[in-house]
Amino acid sequence: VVFTAIAFVLAWLAAFITPVVFGDELGTLFPVSALSLLAGATGWLFWIDSRIHRLPDRLVLPLGAAMFLVTAVGLVVGYFETVKAAQTAGIRGLIGAVIVVAVFGVLNLVAYVGRWDTIGLGDVKLGALIGLAVGMVSLWGLIVVLAVANASALVYWINTKFIKRAKVTHIAFGPHLLIGTWTAVLLTPLAL
């Protein structure tokens, strides 16, 4: 419950602060809209993955389609209307999505072949949305996402294993990715 509240607050803070980062041009409407879509779904994704350790396709795929559609419209508007903010953010976002899906896809494939429990396919799909959202702000933010997500997962594991003394066999990684996402969206513009 506490982690869900933290993710929800981070998401909404980031959704309200990012327009300041992008400025007030018409083209910034598209990157901010894509980020807002993810912010609106963060609480649900966080809660569902925490409870059942699944990121449902019924939520992730339409959300992804909407985010990529808004980004594509931003790219077109940026191209024809010479609104460079939307075009630049959109291209960075698409590059970020490709990078995260490639890395997470390889991890998932290696785990599948080796029969290890690691990052799931739902996390790979969520990774596309995270790469798109964080990439729009800064590609360096992808490093922040992974660092914060892994640190958050480690704190959760230590708390569960040693303080609560519960047997931990699986950790839902999606919530930690979302905490990392919104931390990166908030902090990367300040640092770079």
C-alpha positions as CSV (number, residue, x, y, z in Angstrom):
1,V,0.0,0.0,0.0
2,V,2.8,2.4,0.9
3,F,4.7,1.7,-2.4
4,T,1.5,2.1,-4.4
5,A,0.9,5.5,-2.8
6,I,4.5,6.5,-3.5
7,A,4.3,5.5,-7.1
8,F,1.0,7.3,-7.5
9,V,2.3,10.6,-6.0
10,L,5.5,10.4,-8.1
11,A,3.5,9.8,-11.3
12,W,1.2,12.7,-10.7
13,L,4.0,15.1,-9.6
14,A,5.9,14.2,-12.8
15,A,2.8,14.6,-15.0
16,F,2.3,18.2,-13.6
17,I,5.9,19.2,-13.6
18,T,6.8,17.9,-17.1
19,P,5.0,20.7,-19.0
20,V,7.5,23.1,-17.3
21,V,10.4,21.0,-18.7
22,F,9.0,20.9,-22.2
23,G,7.9,24.5,-22.4
24,D,4.7,25.9,-23.8
25,E,5.0,25.3,-27.5
26,L,2.1,23.5,-29.3
27,G,4.4,20.5,-30.0
28,T,4.8,19.9,-26.3
29,L,1.2,18.8,-26.0
30,F,2.1,15.4,-27.5
31,P,4.9,14.3,-25.2
32,V,3.1,15.6,-22.2
33,S,-0.1,13.8,-23.3
34,A,1.9,10.5,-23.6
35,L,3.4,11.0,-20.1
36,S,-0.1,11.8,-18.7
37,L,-1.5,8.6,-20.1
38,L,1.2,6.6,-18.3
39,A,0.7,8.7,-15.2
40,G,-3.0,7.9,-15.2
41,A,-2.4,4.2,-15.4
42,T,0.5,4.0,-12.9
43,G,-1.6,3.4,-9.9
44,W,-3.5,0.6,-11.5
45,L,-0.4,-1.1,-13.0
46,F,1.4,-0.8,-9.7
47,W,-1.4,-2.2,-7.6
48,I,-2.3,-5.1,-10.0
49,D,1.4,-6.2,-10.4
50,S,1.9,-6.0,-6.7
51,R,-1.1,-8.2,-6.0
52,I,-1.0,-10.8,-8.7
53,H,2.5,-10.5,-10.2
54,R,1.1,-9.9,-13.7
55,L,0.8,-6.9,-15.9
56,P,-2.4,-7.5,-17.8
57,D,-2.4,-7.1,-21.6
58,R,-5.9,-5.6,-21.4
59,L,-4.3,-2.6,-19.7
60,V,-0.7,-2.5,-21.0
61,L,-1.4,-3.0,-24.7
62,P,-4.2,-0.3,-25.2
63,L,-2.1,2.1,-23.0
64,G,0.9,1.4,-25.2
65,A,-1.1,1.9,-28.4
66,A,-2.5,5.2,-27.1
67,M,1.0,6.4,-26.1
68,F,2.6,5.5,-29.4
69,L,-0.3,7.0,-31.3
70,V,0.1,10.3,-29.5
71,T,3.8,10.2,-30.1
72,A,3.3,9.4,-33.8
73,V,0.9,12.4,-34.1
74,G,3.5,14.5,-32.4
75,L,6.1,13.4,-34.9
76,V,3.9,14.3,-37.9
77,V,2.9,17.6,-36.4
78,G,6.5,18.3,-35.6
79,Y,7.5,17.6,-39.2
80,F,4.8,19.6,-40.9
81,E,4.4,22.5,-38.5
82,T,8.1,22.8,-37.7
83,V,7.4,22.3,-34.0
84,K,10.7,20.8,-33.2
85,A,9.9,20.0,-29.5
86,A,7.4,17.3,-30.4
87,Q,9.6,15.9,-33.1
88,T,12.7,15.7,-31.0
89,A,10.9,14.3,-27.9
90,G,9.1,11.8,-30.0
91,I,12.3,10.5,-31.7
92,R,14.1,10.3,-28.3
93,G,11.1,8.5,-26.9
94,L,11.0,5.9,-29.7
95,I,14.8,5.3,-29.4
96,G,14.3,4.8,-25.6
97,A,11.5,2.3,-26.2
98,V,13.7,0.3,-28.6
99,I,16.6,0.3,-26.2
100,V,14.5,-0.8,-23.2
101,V,12.6,-3.5,-25.2
102,A,15.9,-4.8,-26.6
103,V,17.6,-5.0,-23.2
104,F,14.5,-6.5,-21.4
105,G,13.8,-8.8,-24.3
106,V,17.3,-10.3,-24.2
107,L,17.0,-10.7,-20.4
108,N,13.7,-12.4,-20.8
109,L,15.0,-14.7,-23.6
110,V,18.1,-15.7,-21.7
111,A,16.0,-16.4,-18.6
112,Y,13.6,-18.5,-20.6
113,V,16.4,-20.5,-22.2
114,G,18.2,-21.0,-18.9
115,R,14.9,-21.6,-17.1
116,W,15.6,-18.9,-14.5
117,D,13.0,-16.7,-12.8
118,T,13.8,-13.2,-13.9
119,I,12.1,-10.4,-15.7
120,G,8.7,-11.4,-17.2
121,L,7.2,-10.6,-20.6
122,G,4.8,-8.1,-18.9
123,D,7.9,-6.2,-17.8
124,V,9.2,-6.2,-21.3
125,K,5.9,-4.7,-22.6
126,L,5.9,-2.2,-19.8
127,G,9.5,-1.4,-20.7
128,A,8.4,-0.2,-24.1
129,L,6.1,2.4,-22.4
130,I,8.8,3.3,-19.9
131,G,11.4,3.7,-22.6
132,L,9.0,5.9,-24.6
133,A,8.0,8.1,-21.6
134,V,11.5,8.5,-20.1
135,G,13.2,8.8,-23.5
136,M,11.0,11.8,-24.3
137,V,12.6,13.6,-21.4
138,S,16.1,12.3,-21.7
139,L,17.8,9.1,-22.9
140,W,20.1,9.4,-19.8
141,G,17.0,8.9,-17.7
142,L,16.9,5.2,-18.8
143,I,20.0,4.7,-16.6
144,V,18.2,6.4,-13.7
145,V,15.2,4.1,-14.2
146,L,17.2,0.9,-14.0
147,A,19.3,2.2,-11.0
148,V,16.2,3.3,-9.0
149,A,14.2,0.3,-10.0
150,N,16.9,-2.1,-8.9
151,A,17.6,-0.2,-5.6
152,S,13.8,-0.1,-4.9
153,A,13.5,-3.9,-5.6
154,L,16.5,-4.6,-3.3
155,V,15.0,-2.6,-0.5
156,Y,11.7,-4.4,-0.9
157,W,13.5,-7.8,-0.9
158,I,15.6,-7.0,2.2
159,N,12.5,-5.7,4.0
160,T,10.5,-8.8,3.1
161,K,13.2,-11.3,3.7
162,F,14.9,-10.0,6.8
163,I,12.5,-7.7,8.6
164,K,9.2,-9.4,7.9
165,R,11.0,-12.8,7.7
166,A,8.8,-14.0,4.8
167,K,9.9,-16.4,2.2
168,V,10.5,-14.4,-1.0
169,T,10.5,-16.4,-4.2
170,H,9.2,-13.8,-6.7
171,I,9.2,-10.0,-6.8
172,A,6.9,-8.0,-9.0
173,F,9.4,-5.8,-10.8
174,G,6.8,-3.6,-12.5
175,P,6.1,-1.4,-9.5
176,H,9.8,-0.8,-9.1
177,L,10.1,0.0,-12.7
178,L,7.3,2.6,-12.3
179,I,9.0,4.2,-9.3
180,G,12.2,4.4,-11.3
181,T,10.3,5.8,-14.3
182,W,8.8,8.7,-12.4
183,T,11.9,9.4,-10.4
184,A,13.8,9.7,-13.7
185,V,11.1,11.9,-15.3
186,L,11.3,14.2,-12.2
187,L,15.1,14.2,-11.6
188,T,16.7,13.8,-15.0
189,P,15.8,17.3,-16.3
190,L,17.2,18.8,-13.1
191,A,20.5,17.0,-13.4
192,L,21.1,17.4,-17.1
